[in-house]
Amino acid sequence: MLLEVNNLIKRYGDFLALDHITFSINEGEIFGLLGPNGAGKTTTISIISSLTQYDGGEVKFLGKETKWHEMEIKRELGIVPQEIAIFEDLTAYENLDYFGRLYGLRGSLLKERIEEALSFTGLTDRQKDRPKGFSGGMKRRLNIACAILHHPKLIIMDEPTVGIDPQSRNHILQSIKELNKMGSTIIYTSHYMEEVEEICTRVAIVDHGRVIAQGTKEELTALVSTEEKLVIELSSVNFTIVEQIKSVSSIRECSIKDNCLEVIGKKGEHNVSRVINLLTEAGIEILSLNVEKPSLEAVFLTLTGRSLRD
C-alpha cells in the first residue's frame, strides 16, 4: 500500500472541512478525487503533502505516518498545485534547474533530468523563454515538468486542467497516462467527471468533506444502476419491432431515434441476446450495437441529489 488515509478530520474554526475522510492508494494507480468545488479535495491533498496540519485521523505513506516523517516523505512527492507555482521571470530551464536543486539533483544528473522533463512536456523549444509570455496551458506544463524532475513515487495533481485551452488539456491528460505507464502513481483531483472517467483506475467521490463512495468506475456505477441502455443502429426500423421488444418483460422502454433503437431494461437479464434474436427473426440488419454505461455524473447525482457542478 503506497498511501493510507484513515478517518482524516480537519476543522477551520467551527467549519468541518474534512469529516473522517478514508481511502487508500496502491502503487501504479491513477486515483481520482472527484467532487465539486469546496468538497475538500484540495484540503485533503494539502494534508497528504504535509502542507496543512490536521485535527484527527492519520496519513501513512509507505507505512510511515506523514506528520513524523515530513521531510523524508516530501522528497518522494511531486506536486502540481491548483495555483500555478513557477517563477515567471526565470526561463523555463532556470525554473527546472532551481526546483531540481531543491530536490538535491546536481551536475550531469540534473542536466539529464531537465532535458527529460522538457522533452516530456513538449517545452524543449521554449526552454530559454520566460513563462510570463506563456499561455496558461504552457505554464501548467512547466509546472508538471518541475514536479516530475526527481522521479517521485507519488505525483499529486490538483485540478491541473482548470482554465487552460483544449490542446493543452489533451496534452496534460495524455502526459498523465504516459507517466502512469512509466510506473508513476498519481492522485488526480477534478470536478470534471469526463476527465476522471478517462484516466483514473479508481475514484473516490467526495462531497461536503466526506468520501461518499469509492471504487472503479464499474463498481461505482453498479451502486446506483439496475438498468442498462442499448443503442442499436439498424438498416431499417418499423414500429412493429418496437412493440415486440417492449413486450419483453425485462425491457422498460424502447424508442426510435435517427434510425436507431434505444432500449432500456434491467441489467443481467440477457437483453442484448433477446433483442438481437427479435431483430434477426424480423430480418432487420444490425449495423452497430452499443451498451451505454451510466456516467460518474449520474452516480454523483444519485448519491447526493445534485449535479456535480451545482
C-alpha positions in Angstrom: 0.0 0.0 0.0 1.5 3.3 -1.1 -0.8 5.7 0.7 -3.4 5.2 3.5 -5.7 8.0 4.7 -7.7 7.0 7.7 -10.5 9.0 9.3 -9.0 12.3 8.4 -10.5 15.3 10.2 -9.8 19.0 9.5 -11.6 22.0 11.0 -11.3 25.7 10.3 -12.9 27.2 13.3 -16.4 25.8 13.5 -16.4 24.6 9.9 -15.7 20.9 9.5 -13.8 20.8 6.2 -12.9 17.0 6.3 -15.3 14.6 8.0 -13.4 11.3 8.6 -12.1 11.0 5.1 -10.8 7.5 4.4 -9.2 5.9 1.3 -6.1 4.0 0.2 -4.0 4.0 -2.9 -1.9 1.2 -4.3 1.3 1.7 -6.3 0.8 2.2 -10.0 -2.8 3.6 -9.7 -4.2 6.8 -11.1 -6.5 7.6 -8.2 -9.2 10.3 -8.7 -10.7 12.5 -6.1 -13.9 13.7 -7.8 -16.2 16.3 -6.3 -17.5 19.9 -6.7 -15.5 22.9 -5.7 -15.4 23.2 -1.9 -15.8 19.4 -1.4 -12.5 19.0 0.5 -10.2 17.8 -2.3 -7.5 20.4 -2.1 -7.5 20.3 1.8 -7.0 16.5 1.6 -4.0 16.7 -0.7 -2.5 19.6 1.2 -2.6 17.4 4.3 -1.1 14.4 2.3 1.6 16.8 1.1 2.4 17.9 4.7 1.5 21.5 3.8 -1.5 21.6 6.2 -1.9 20.2 9.7 -4.9 18.1 10.5 -7.1 17.6 13.6 -7.7 13.9 13.7 -7.0 10.6 11.9 -3.8 9.6 10.2 -2.0 9.7 6.9 0.6 6.9 6.1 3.0 7.0 3.2 4.8 3.6 2.6 3.7 2.7 6.1 5.1 5.8 7.8 2.9 8.4 9.4 3.5 11.6 7.5 3.5 14.0 10.4 6.5 12.3 11.9 8.5 12.0 8.6 7.6 15.2 6.8 10.9 16.0 5.0 11.6 12.4 4.1 8.1 12.0 2.5 8.2 15.3 0.7 11.2 14.1 -1.2 9.1 11.3 -2.6 6.2 13.6 -3.8 5.8 15.7 -6.9 3.1 18.3 -6.6 1.2 20.2 -9.3 -0.9 22.7 -7.3 -4.1 24.3 -8.4 -2.4 27.7 -8.5 0.5 27.7 -10.9 3.8 27.7 -8.9 6.7 28.8 -11.1 8.9 31.8 -11.4 7.7 33.9 -14.3 10.9 36.0 -14.6 13.2 32.9 -14.8 13.4 30.9 -18.1 11.8 27.5 -18.3 15.2 25.9 -18.0 16.1 28.1 -15.0 12.9 27.1 -13.3 13.7 23.4 -13.7 17.3 24.0 -12.5 16.0 25.7 -9.4 13.5 23.0 -8.5 15.8 20.2 -9.3 18.4 21.6 -6.9 15.8 21.8 -4.2 15.3 18.1 -4.6 19.1 17.5 -4.4 19.8 17.0 -8.1 23.3 18.2 -9.2 25.6 18.0 -12.2 25.0 15.7 -15.1 22.1 14.0 -13.5 20.3 17.4 -13.0 21.0 18.3 -16.7 19.7 15.0 -17.9 16.5 15.3 -15.8 15.9 18.8 -17.0 16.2 17.7 -20.6 14.0 14.7 -20.0 11.3 16.9 -18.3 11.3 19.5 -21.1 11.0 16.8 -23.7 8.2 15.0 -21.9 6.1 18.2 -21.5 6.8 19.5 -25.1 8.8 22.5 -23.9 12.2 21.9 -25.3 11.9 24.6 -27.9 10.8 27.1 -25.3 13.4 26.3 -22.6 15.1 29.7 -23.0 11.9 31.7 -22.8 10.4 33.2 -19.7 7.0 31.8 -18.7 5.4 35.2 -18.3 4.9 35.1 -22.0 3.5 31.5 -22.0 -0.2 30.6 -22.3 -1.9 29.2 -19.2 -1.6 25.7 -20.7 2.2 26.0 -21.2 2.7 27.3 -17.7 0.8 24.3 -16.4 3.0 22.0 -18.4 6.1 23.7 -17.0 4.7 23.2 -13.5 4.3 19.5 -14.3 7.9 19.3 -15.6 9.0 20.8 -12.2 7.0 18.2 -10.3 8.4 15.1 -12.2 12.1 16.1 -12.3 13.1 14.0 -9.3 11.1 10.9 -10.3 8.8 11.0 -7.3 6.9 7.9 -6.1 3.7 9.8 -5.9 2.6 12.7 -8.2 -0.3 14.9 -6.9 -2.2 16.9 -9.5 -4.8 19.3 -8.1 -7.2 20.4 -10.9 -4.4 20.7 -13.5 -6.7 21.5 -16.4 -8.7 24.3 -15.0 -8.6 27.5 -17.2 -6.5 26.1 -20.0 -7.0 25.6 -23.7 -8.3 22.3 -25.1 -4.9 21.4 -26.8 -3.0 21.8 -23.5 -5.7 19.9 -21.7 -5.4 17.0 -24.0 -1.6 17.1 -23.8 -1.8 17.0 -20.0 -4.2 14.1 -19.9 -2.0 12.1 -22.3 1.0 13.0 -20.2 -0.6 11.6 -17.1 -1.4 8.4 -18.9 2.3 8.2 -20.1 3.6 8.9 -16.6 1.4 6.1 -15.2 2.7 3.7 -17.9 6.2 4.6 -16.8 5.4 3.5 -13.3 4.2 6.7 -11.6 1.4 6.6 -9.0 -0.9 9.7 -9.4 -3.6 11.4 -7.4 -5.8 13.4 -9.7 -8.3 15.8 -8.3 -11.0 17.3 -10.5 -14.6 18.4 -10.7 -14.6 17.4 -14.4 -16.3 14.0 -14.5 -15.2 13.2 -18.0 -11.5 13.6 -17.2 -11.7 11.3 -14.2 -13.6 8.7 -16.2 -11.0 8.9 -18.9 -7.8 8.5 -16.9 -8.4 7.1 -13.4 -8.2 3.5 -12.4 -10.1 4.1 -9.2 -12.1 7.0 -7.9 -13.3 8.4 -4.5 -16.3 10.7 -4.8 -16.0 13.5 -2.3 -18.8 15.8 -1.1 -19.1 18.1 2.0 -15.8 16.8 3.3 -16.8 13.1 3.2 -16.0 10.2 0.8 -19.5 9.1 -0.2 -18.3 6.3 -2.4 -15.1 4.8 -3.9 -14.0 2.1 -6.3 -13.5 1.5 -10.0 -16.0 3.1 -12.4 -17.7 -0.2 -12.8 -18.0 -0.6 -9.0 -19.4 2.9 -8.6 -22.0 2.7 -11.3 -23.1 -0.7 -10.0 -24.0 1.0 -6.7 -26.8 3.1 -8.3 -27.7 1.4 -11.6 -30.0 -1.5 -12.0 -30.6 -0.8 -15.7 -28.7 -0.8 -19.0 -29.2 1.1 -22.2 -28.7 -0.4 -25.6 -28.3 1.8 -28.7 -28.7 -0.2 -31.9 -28.2 1.2 -35.4 -30.3 -0.6 -37.9 -30.7 -0.8 -41.7 -34.4 -0.1 -41.2 -36.8 0.4 -38.4 -40.5 -0.2 -38.0 -42.9 0.2 -35.2 -43.9 -3.4 -35.2 -40.4 -4.4 -33.9 -40.6 -1.7 -31.3 -43.7 -3.2 -29.9 -42.3 -6.7 -29.9 -39.2 -5.5 -28.0 -41.4 -3.7 -25.5 -43.3 -6.9 -24.8 -40.1 -8.5 -23.3 -40.7 -8.5 -19.5 -37.2 -7.1 -18.7 -37.5 -4.2 -21.1 -38.8 -1.0 -19.6 -38.6 1.3 -22.7 -37.9 1.0 -26.4 -37.9 4.0 -28.8 -36.7 5.0 -32.3 -34.2 7.9 -32.7 -32.5 8.7 -36.0 -32.7 5.1 -37.4 -31.5 3.8 -34.1 -33.3 1.8 -31.4 -32.8 2.9 -27.9 -33.7 0.1 -25.4 -33.7 0.4 -21.6 -34.0 -2.6 -19.5 -32.9 -4.4 -16.3 -29.2 -5.4 -16.1 -28.3 -9.1 -16.1 -31.4 -10.2 -17.9 -29.8 -11.1 -21.3 -31.5 -8.2 -23.0 -28.8 -8.0 -25.7 -29.3 -11.5 -26.9 -33.1 -11.2 -26.7 -33.2 -8.1 -28.8 -30.7 -9.4 -31.3 -32.9 -12.6 -31.7 -36.0 -10.5 -32.3 -34.3 -8.3 -34.9 -32.8 -11.3 -36.7 -36.2 -13.1 -36.8 -37.7 -9.9 -38.3 -34.9 -9.8 -41.0 -33.6 -6.4 -39.8 -29.8 -5.9 -40.3 -27.9 -4.6 -37.2 -25.3 -2.1 -38.3 -23.9 -1.4 -34.8 -24.8 -2.1 -31.1 -23.5 -0.3 -28.0 -24.3 -0.8 -24.4 -24.1 2.6 -22.7 -23.0 2.6 -19.1 -24.0 5.2 -16.5 -21.5 8.0 -16.0 -19.9 9.1 -12.8 -22.0 12.2 -13.1 -25.1 10.0 -12.8 -23.6 8.3 -9.8 -22.9 11.6 -8.1 -26.4 12.9 -8.9 -28.0 9.7 -7.4 -25.9 9.7 -4.3 -26.1 13.4 -3.5 -29.3 14.6 -5.2 -27.5 17.3 -7.1 -25.3 17.7 -10.2 -21.5 17.7 -9.8 -21.3 21.4 -10.9 -24.3 22.7 -8.8 
